Amino acid sequence: MAERPYIVGNWKMHGTRAMLAEARAIDRAAERLIKVEVALAPPFTLIHATRKEATLIGVGAQDCHPADGGAHTGDVSAAMLKDAGAGFVILGHSERRADHGEKDADVRAKADSAIAAGLNVIACVGETEEQRDAGKAESVVAKQLKGSLPEGEGVAAKVTVAYEPVWAIGTGRTPTVEDVGAMHCSIRKVLNEFYGEEAGATIRILYGGSVKPDNAAELLAADEVGGALVGGASLTADSFLGIVVAAAETPEN
Ligand SMILES: O=C(CO)COP(=O)(O)O
């Protein structure tokens, strides 16, 4: 894979303005770590301020509404995110699927809206522990991809996929490197079928779920892993930069 590894911090529902110091420190270090593409997805309330504090790294959001605007109290449109300084949006995270009942079709509608507004999309997929134990992990993920990825000419260039096994999020447990590689190869096959081989091959597939500085190197070296989507370990510059450094040192895969 020719592209730089992509390391994205998902701050979830964490962070007040005090966290901007972390964003600044991450941004400053990113200047030296040019072999890695670094981004943060803070909560909505910090997007604009993060964009102003951190000028080198990518800044994105964690969700958007599928409509352009209108009577949707409490929601935020893709165009508003763009206006606030976001360059991308994470969609279909398992916490949104669980907390808000988001279905694949909702994720696709949001992705269409985000791309129309000029944002890139990180589309999240992943199986539950029960599904993995039943031997259905790859088929569940393939179905999520086919149902939630945006379609259309030129769209693949705007898409990143994040594989996040639900049982590995925030638990300290991770799949084996072999399992990550097998799943990422299976995702690559689906992407090649869905977008055509040329476009499908360019999409980065991130791994997410309990990525820490001490396990990042081996997870990032797994087959077809193009980076990481990091939750807990992205909340301090120290631990997040530990992962970014591991990515900078990982040979291309
Ligand atoms: O959900 C995640 C990132 O989107 C992963 O979270 P943790 O890194 O805290 O397991």
Ligand as a Chemical Component Dictionary entry (heavy atoms), coordinates in Angstrom:
data_LIG
# 
_chem_comp.id                   LIG 
_chem_comp.type                 NON-POLYMER 
_chem_comp.pdbx_formal_charge   0 
_chem_comp.three_letter_code    LIG 
# 
loop_
_chem_comp_atom.comp_id 
_chem_comp_atom.atom_id 
_chem_comp_atom.alt_atom_id 
_chem_comp_atom.type_symbol 
_chem_comp_atom.charge 
_chem_comp_atom.model_Cartn_x 
_chem_comp_atom.model_Cartn_y 
_chem_comp_atom.model_Cartn_z 
_chem_comp_atom.pdbx_ordinal 
LIG O1 O1 O 0 -14.196 2.577 19.255 1  
LIG C1 C1 C 0 -13.017 2.813 19.106 2  
LIG C2 C2 C 0 -12.557 3.873 18.189 3  
LIG O2 O2 O 0 -13.586 4.321 17.373 4  
LIG C3 C3 C 0 -11.986 2.067 19.852 5  
LIG O3 O3 O 0 -12.042 2.440 21.176 6  
LIG P1 P1 P 0 -10.889 1.961 22.191 7  
LIG O4 O4 O 0 -9.567  2.282 21.496 8  
LIG O5 O5 O 0 -11.108 2.740 23.425 9  
LIG O6 O6 O 0 -11.052 0.478 22.341 10 
# 
loop_
_chem_comp_bond.comp_id 
_chem_comp_bond.atom_id_1 
_chem_comp_bond.atom_id_2 
_chem_comp_bond.value_order 
_chem_comp_bond.pdbx_ordinal 
LIG O1 C1 DOUB 1 
LIG C1 C2 SING 2 
LIG C1 C3 SING 3 
LIG C2 O2 SING 4 
LIG C3 O3 SING 5 
LIG O3 P1 SING 6 
LIG P1 O4 DOUB 7 
LIG P1 O5 SING 8 
LIG P1 O6 SING 9 
# 
